[in-house]
Amino acid sequence: MSVNKYYNEIQKLIEKIIKTQHKNIIKTSKLFAGKIEEGKIIHLFGTGHSHLITIEMVVRAGGLANINAIFDDTITTATGARRGSKLEGLSGLAEIIWEEYKDGLYDKYSSRIKHM
């Protein structure tokens, strides 16, 4: 594939995302902005490649301070890509992982963020 063809295909995908997901992007950005204004913690979680979005939100210099990244070894590649791939589609797994984190340290500090 030539560079120009690759570029054109990427442009088509971006246009498709804008066309089909615009409302969801706006809705999500408003949700994030509201949580930031309220001084709340934003919990991010993903399985497989979708946890890369979480990495982008917490590892970057100048990132938001109120982000809690949930990196559970059950579904990351830390314990093996094949294992994580098999487990990420397991029905009910996200609820089990959330139960482990929802009452954790980060929730206890969420009210302090707005006073800092």
MOJOUR-V861824 format. One record per residue. N is the residue number from 0. RES is the residue in one small letter. PSI is psi in whole degrees, 0 to 359 (999 if undefined). Layout:
BEGIN
N|RES|PSI ; N|RES|PSI
END
This chain:
BEGIN
0|m|132 ; 1|s|161 ; 2|v|318 ; 3|n|318 ; 4|k|318 ; 5|y|312 ; 6|y|314 ; 7|n|320 ; 8|e|320 ; 9|i|317 ; 10|q|318 ; 11|k|319 ; 12|l|318 ; 13|i|317 ; 14|e|320 ; 15|k|318 ; 16|i|314 ; 17|i|317 ; 18|k|317 ; 19|t|341 ; 20|q|7 ; 21|h|311 ; 22|k|319 ; 23|n|323 ; 24|i|315 ; 25|i|314 ; 26|k|315 ; 27|t|319 ; 28|s|323 ; 29|k|322 ; 30|l|313 ; 31|f|312 ; 32|a|318 ; 33|g|317 ; 34|k|324 ; 35|i|313 ; 36|e|326 ; 37|e|354 ; 38|g|26 ; 39|k|159 ; 40|i|137 ; 41|i|116 ; 42|h|128 ; 43|l|141 ; 44|f|143 ; 45|g|157 ; 46|t|154 ; 47|g|223 ; 48|h|337 ; 49|s|344 ; 50|h|351 ; 51|l|329 ; 52|i|319 ; 53|t|316 ; 54|i|316 ; 55|e|326 ; 56|m|336 ; 57|v|339 ; 58|v|340 ; 59|r|139 ; 60|a|136 ; 61|g|12 ; 62|g|173 ; 63|l|141 ; 64|a|339 ; 65|n|33 ; 66|i|129 ; 67|n|111 ; 68|a|126 ; 69|i|100 ; 70|f|93 ; 71|d|127 ; 72|d|342 ; 73|t|324 ; 74|i|6 ; 75|t|177 ; 76|t|4 ; 77|a|328 ; 78|t|16 ; 79|g|129 ; 80|a|320 ; 81|r|317 ; 82|r|311 ; 83|g|321 ; 84|s|322 ; 85|k|322 ; 86|l|333 ; 87|e|335 ; 88|g|5 ; 89|l|119 ; 90|s|130 ; 91|g|351 ; 92|l|319 ; 93|a|320 ; 94|e|321 ; 95|i|315 ; 96|i|317 ; 97|w|320 ; 98|e|327 ; 99|e|331 ; 100|y|336 ; 101|k|330 ; 102|d|21 ; 103|g|187 ; 104|l|319 ; 105|y|325 ; 106|d|326 ; 107|k|333 ; 108|y|357 ; 109|s|326 ; 110|s|341 ; 111|r|337 ; 112|i|316 ; 113|k|344 ; 114|h|356 ; 115|m|999
END
